[in-house]
């Protein structure tokens, strides 16, 4: 069997170490993302009634971008301690209506002459 070039072996070893480091970094990033999502869900579980959580889950299936914006608003309300009682389904619907109203108002219209 022919001897392997020491330079080639060193390059392979270096590349293998780089790949392992990348994999470890990716695993850490995924773990951080899971922790953040778990914290978000814990906050939402603490401030929403069961019916409101179900509605939010349905919204997340239909319109994920609305759900994310709504979740962010709810979490912000919780972090600033503006929520004293659990948010009901009716209150969640009102927040959603405000959100959709705000997004509708930001549309650009063109007038032709």
Legacy VTK file of the C-alpha trace (Angstrom):
# vtk DataFile Version 3.0
C-alpha trace
ASCII
DATASET POLYDATA
POINTS 113 float
0.000 0.000 0.000
1.365 3.417 -0.938
2.207 5.941 1.751
-0.277 8.793 2.014
1.073 12.251 1.404
1.506 13.965 4.823
0.255 17.269 3.421
-2.899 15.630 2.073
-3.462 13.863 5.397
-3.093 17.171 7.245
-5.613 18.832 4.905
-8.085 15.990 5.414
-7.669 16.164 9.162
-8.148 19.949 9.118
-11.280 19.675 6.957
-12.713 16.964 9.211
-12.170 19.196 12.261
-13.868 22.109 10.452
-16.867 19.961 9.584
-17.165 18.741 13.170
-17.005 22.328 14.460
-19.692 23.391 11.978
-21.907 20.519 13.105
-21.440 21.448 16.770
-22.235 25.095 16.005
-25.372 24.053 14.097
-26.523 21.878 17.012
-25.994 24.762 19.449
-27.966 27.110 17.217
-30.839 24.626 16.955
-30.843 24.167 20.739
-30.967 27.935 21.269
-33.866 28.218 18.829
-35.734 25.432 20.660
-35.170 27.175 23.988
-36.437 30.487 22.611
-39.522 28.809 21.160
-40.169 26.997 24.458
-39.941 30.314 26.322
-42.330 31.943 23.840
-44.835 29.112 24.239
-44.554 29.231 28.037
-45.290 32.967 28.037
-48.242 32.514 25.681
-49.578 29.620 27.750
-49.430 31.838 30.826
-51.337 34.757 29.324
-53.898 33.053 27.043
-56.982 31.039 27.879
-57.369 27.627 26.252
-59.823 28.988 23.676
-57.486 31.839 22.779
-54.568 29.414 22.379
-56.695 27.246 20.088
-57.601 30.283 17.982
-53.947 31.298 17.789
-53.021 27.766 16.680
-55.678 27.920 13.944
-54.397 31.308 12.815
-50.864 29.918 12.748
-51.986 27.195 10.361
-53.845 29.585 8.062
-51.618 32.669 8.178
-48.288 32.096 9.901
-47.143 35.710 9.378
-50.204 37.081 11.207
-49.743 34.549 13.980
-46.088 35.480 14.462
-46.910 39.190 14.599
-49.760 38.546 17.005
-47.570 36.324 19.203
-44.893 39.023 19.286
-47.463 41.611 20.366
-48.819 39.326 23.069
-45.347 38.552 24.389
-44.509 42.247 24.391
-47.684 42.959 26.386
-46.718 40.264 28.872
-43.149 41.507 29.214
-44.278 45.082 29.844
-46.774 43.749 32.399
-49.818 45.222 30.663
-51.639 41.898 30.959
-53.202 41.385 34.365
-55.669 38.580 33.583
-55.530 35.883 30.955
-56.463 37.071 27.473
-59.742 35.577 26.335
-60.760 34.502 22.869
-62.780 37.712 22.384
-59.824 39.889 23.360
-57.585 37.927 21.008
-60.047 38.475 18.163
-60.016 42.215 18.890
-56.223 42.268 18.763
-56.324 40.368 15.484
-58.829 42.830 14.030
-56.575 45.718 15.009
-53.633 43.957 13.422
-55.430 43.289 10.132
-56.839 46.829 10.095
-53.349 48.280 10.501
-51.980 46.089 7.741
-54.819 46.992 5.394
-54.227 50.696 5.934
-50.633 50.396 4.786
-51.553 49.397 1.220
-50.388 51.630 -1.596
-52.861 52.634 -4.267
-52.051 54.095 -7.650
-54.307 56.615 -9.315
-54.216 56.798 -13.069
-54.762 60.045 -14.852
LINES 1 114
113 0 1 2 3 4 5 6 7 8 9 10 11 12 13 14 15 16 17 18 19 20 21 22 23 24 25 26 27 28 29 30 31 32 33 34 35 36 37 38 39 40 41 42 43 44 45 46 47 48 49 50 51 52 53 54 55 56 57 58 59 60 61 62 63 64 65 66 67 68 69 70 71 72 73 74 75 76 77 78 79 80 81 82 83 84 85 86 87 88 89 90 91 92 93 94 95 96 97 98 99 100 101 102 103 104 105 106 107 108 109 110 111 112
